[in-house]
Amino acid sequence: MSKAAELAALIGSGQAQGDRNLIINGAQKVSQRGTSFTGQGANGSAFFTDRWYCFSGGSSAGRFTATQETITDLAGFTSALKLDCTTADTSIGADEQLSLIQSIEAQNLQSLGFGTSGAKPLVFSFYAKANANKTYVAELYKNDTTLSSQSHTFAVTTSWQRFEIPINNTNASSIGTIVNDNGVGFYWLINLHAGSNLTSGTINSTWLAATQANRMPGCGSFFSSTDNTFFMTGASLEIGEVATPFEHEDIGTTLAKCLRYYYRIGGASAYHRYGVGSCQGTNSCGTVIYSPVGEMRDVPSLETTGTASDYGIYEADGVNACTSIPALNSAGTNSKQFNTTFTSSGNLASGNAAEALANNNADAFLAFKAES
Amino acid sequence: MFTPATITNAKYGLDPITGENTCINCAFNGSHLSVPLAAGNTEYIEIMRQVAAGELTIADAD
């Protein structure tokens, strides 16, 4: 094929266009929640760097610390997500699982044409290294219509490698569409620990029913030793049959994408002002806070930290400590604006303007969470 | 795909103007959340799933 023909084919594939990575914050540069997360691994999901979370299942005894790590040993990259095993678990229960995950919003996947004869091929790629050689399982899980998955083992070493995993396109046209909504279309997973419920079958090497036993055969255990570490950055999912170089983007673009799912304010100064509102009677202050990117994925939950008195209401020349942790008021709250209620002990003048703020606590934050 | 979230201390919160239930305050996987009564909210969906399954009770507001 001539160079001109190669270029034409590349343009036709969609790979030559910008913004081709379906993963958000693949280079691990944005981390609104902080940079270190200790004591992880109990049942449930916990977010670390923006859009990235771990799911722990099956009551494993294993525990780990996650950090947004500054790196200097991988050209072009400055950050990675590091997982560091702090408590080992060598007795693996059948239903145990540890997976590093990003969910991908379904409406961002419509161009893939899943469920049609024009379903497009995909490539799953990332950079990873560890403290020692280990085999884990990369998986793409389709969450809509017909639950389907495909998985591929990869062998990590002590040096950075780029893993480029073509997603087998066979069956992509017959596993149903991805519903055009704001729910989850795909889960992009790196599976790091799995019990026999997830490993006892034959690995799904093409799109097949997401039978649990066929999702993670061959997966090693990150919890096998407290020596274990796992680093990951440069995550990507793109249309095509061959991975293209990781698409670096400016920090403002990445941050704006992240803010659709999580928006944290405060946590930086002792009396951080979250917003200006008005006193609703003598006990409470209503303050409306707006999404900085116009709209979040859905109506968010309000996340807070600490205790009620870490928050306050500034009114009539004084700070009134809160007596309840700030709450969301569903009335007037949608995916664009968030109506918060700060409550104190009855010293407010109804109708007065007031500021909702941190009360002498530089860690007190408000966060609006619309993750899926 | 995933096992249920750990939800504790679920309790309704009131709108200070109308006095009606307006949110559910709870510890959700260890984080303190105020969850809107909104059908598309991820945490609200999980709370209502657990309530329907008889696994969770939401206390009345004070």
Contacts between the chains, C-beta under 8 A, distances in Angstrom:
chain1	res1	chain2	res2	distance
A	42	B	6	7.9
A	42	B	30	7.6
A	43	B	3	6.4
A	43	B	6	6.3
A	44	B	3	7.8
A	44	B	5	5.6
A	44	B	6	5.4
A	44	B	29	4.1
A	44	B	30	7.5
A	45	B	2	6.8
A	45	B	5	7.2
A	45	B	29	6.1
A	46	B	29	6.6
A	46	B	30	7.6
A	55	B	2	5.4
A	57	B	2	6.7
A	57	B	3	4.9
A	58	B	3	7.6
A	95	B	3	7.9
A	141	B	1	6.7
A	143	B	1	7.1
A	147	B	1	7.7
A	182	B	40	7.2
A	187	B	1	6.9
A	210	B	1	7.7
A	280	B	16	4.8
A	280	B	17	5.7
A	281	B	16	6.2
A	283	B	16	6.7
A	284	B	16	4.3
A	286	B	16	7.2
A	286	B	17	7.9
A	298	B	38	7.3
A	298	B	40	4.2
A	298	B	41	5.9
A	298	B	42	7.4
A	299	B	36	5.0
A	299	B	38	3.8
A	299	B	40	6.0
A	299	B	41	5.0
A	300	B	36	7.5
A	300	B	41	7.2
A	301	B	28	7.6
A	301	B	33	4.6
A	301	B	34	6.4
A	301	B	35	4.8
A	301	B	36	6.7
A	301	B	41	6.2
A	301	B	42	7.8
A	301	B	43	4.9
A	301	B	44	7.8
A	302	B	23	7.9
A	302	B	33	6.7
A	302	B	34	4.1
A	303	B	31	5.5
A	303	B	32	6.8
A	303	B	33	5.5
A	304	B	32	5.2
A	304	B	34	7.3
A	305	B	32	6.9
A	324	B	13	7.9
A	325	B	25	7.0
A	325	B	32	6.1
A	325	B	34	7.5
A	326	B	34	7.1
A	327	B	13	4.5
A	327	B	22	7.7
A	327	B	23	5.3
A	327	B	25	5.9
A	327	B	34	4.2
A	328	B	13	8.0
A	328	B	22	7.6
A	328	B	23	4.8
A	328	B	34	4.2
A	328	B	35	7.3
A	328	B	36	5.2
A	329	B	15	5.6
A	329	B	16	7.8
A	329	B	22	4.9
A	329	B	23	6.6
A	330	B	15	7.7
A	330	B	22	4.6
A	330	B	23	5.9
A	330	B	36	4.5
A	330	B	37	4.6
A	330	B	38	6.4
A	331	B	15	5.4
A	331	B	17	7.6
A	331	B	18	6.9
A	331	B	22	5.9
A	333	B	36	5.5
A	333	B	38	7.5
A	341	B	13	7.6
A	341	B	15	7.8
A	341	B	16	6.0
A	341	B	22	8.0
A	343	B	16	7.4
A	369	B	33	7.3
A	369	B	43	7.8
A	370	B	41	7.6
A	370	B	42	7.6
A	371	B	42	6.2
A	372	B	42	5.7
